[in-house]
Amino acid sequence: MTDRSSKVYRHDMGRRRAFDEDEVVRAAVGLFGGRAYDGVSIDDLVVHLGVHRNSLYKTFGSKRGLYLVALRRHLADDVRPLTEALAAATDAATALRLVTSADLGLLLLAAVERAPADEEVAAEVAAALAAVDPA
C-alpha cells in the first residue's frame, strides 16, 4: 500500500504543466505592452492567458515575476533585433523606418510606469535604452 501511494505521489509531483510557458509569456508581453503593469490584474492574466491562477503563481511566483519574465522576453525578442538592425542601417531613413515600425510598447511603458518604482525594471530598461542609443 505504501509503495503504491508513493508512486501516485511522485506522479502528481512530476505532472507536466497544462500550458505552454513560452506562449503564456509571449501573450503576457502583449498584454503588459498594451495596458501597462498597473492596468493588468491577476484576473486579467487568468482570463487572457487561459491559465489558472495557481499555475501562474507556481510558475512565476507573482504578477511581478511574470512581468519581469515578459519584459526580458520583449527585450530579447523585440528590442535586441532592433538594436542589431539599427547598427547595420546605412542611412537615417532606414533607421527611422526601423524605429517607427518596431514594437516597443512594453519597453516604453516599463520606462515610464515601472522603472521609477522598481530597481530591477529600471536596470533592465536602462540597459536596453543604452543598447538602442548608440545604434
Protein Blocks (a to p, Z undefined) as FASTA:
>chain_A
ZZmmmmmmmmmmmpccfbdfklmmmmmmmmmmmnojklpcfklmmmmnopafklmmmmno
paklmmmmmmmmmmmmmmmmmmmmmmmpcbfklmmmmmmmpccklmmmmmmmmmmmomkl
mmmmmmmmmmmmmZZ
